[in-house]
Amino acid sequence: MAKVLTLERPVYGVGEAAELLGLRSDKVHGWLDGYTRKRVFYEPVIREQSTGSKIVTWGEFVELGYLREYRRAGVPLQRLRPVIQTLRKRFETPYPLAHYRPYIDGLELVMKVQEEQGIPSTIAMVVRTGQQLMLSESVERFLRKVSFAPTDASTDEVAVRMRPAGKASPVVIDPLLRFGRPTVAGVATERLWELNDAGESLEDIAGAYDLDLHLVEAAVAYEEQQRSVAA
């Protein structure tokens, strides 16, 4: 049986990916497969072309997380689409935003692509400060939540996990753990929240799962935050 590459691994349905990222399902679907507005079809931003698939791969999920940071900054994502398309070709990967290369040794290339596409500095991935190239604030916010590592017998570093509440939080989303659901120390945060919601104390839950109390507190706080956003 052929090994499934990390970024190609099917992990979520569209609704589940949207829930984890704090986005509307229709928004996620539109970024993946395109959408029609006022009889005008807007091409996908994440996928090279529409597939109609309701399954989200890990690479797509990571790139959705990247685009979320831009969207929260008010950036029209269709402006970024030609840049992402070109980066796919230049870096020879369908998931350029889920690779570490564009963020470390690819700054000159990304800047060149932006200039070719006429992307203004206000929505750029890379900005120039004096003679120095730097990542934009939207990219920096994304990188603070993602861990990269070599995988799949390759030296290329790709996104292997996300920390949805930030790198200071122990909550992790890993495609190889609990079917990609958020966890702390391998235990699903949703399960810990359910127990607390049913009336069990944080101390009792920590004892039952042999977890440090701060891990349970972080898990419950994360789930509470997710539910407040969804509401």
C-alpha positions, 0 to 999 in steps of 0.5 A: 500500500502506498504511503499517504504523504502528510500534506495529501492526507485526507483529514476533515470534511468542509464543515469540520475544517470550518469549525476548527478554523472559526470560519463559515462553511460556505467561506471554506467551500468558496476558498477551496472550490470557488464560488459564484456571486452575481453570476460571476464565478470566482476561481478557487484560492486553495485548489488549482481548480474546482474538484467538488470534493468535500474532503479537506486534506491536511495541506489544504487545512493548513493553507486555509489557516493561512488565508484566515489570517489575511481575511481577518486583516480585511484582505480580498483573497482573490488578489492573492490567488495569482500569487499562490498560483505562481508559487505552486509552479515556482516551488513545484508543490500544490501546497506552497503555503504549507512548506517552510521554504517560502518563509525562509529562503524564498523571500526574494522569489516571493517578492518577485512574484508579488511584483510581477502580479502587481500586489501592493505592499498592504496585502503582500506576503513579503514587505521591504523595510529599507534593504531588508525583506521581512514577512508581513504581520499576517504571515507572522501570525500564521507562523506563530501557530504552525510547526514545520519539520522534514517528513515523508523521507524528504528534507523539505520542511512542511507543516506537521501540526498547528497550535490553534490557540498560539504556540504558548498553548499546549493545544495541538492539531496534528493530522496523526493524532485523534483524526486531527481533532485538537488535543493536549498530550494526546487527549482530545480537548473536546472530551475533557470539555464534555466531562467538565461540562457534565459536572466533573472538576478539572482536578478529577479530570486531570487525575483520571487522565494522568494529566497536569492540571494546566493541560486540562485548564487549557483544553477546557478554555480552548473549547469554551473559546471555540463555542463562544466563536461558533455562537 
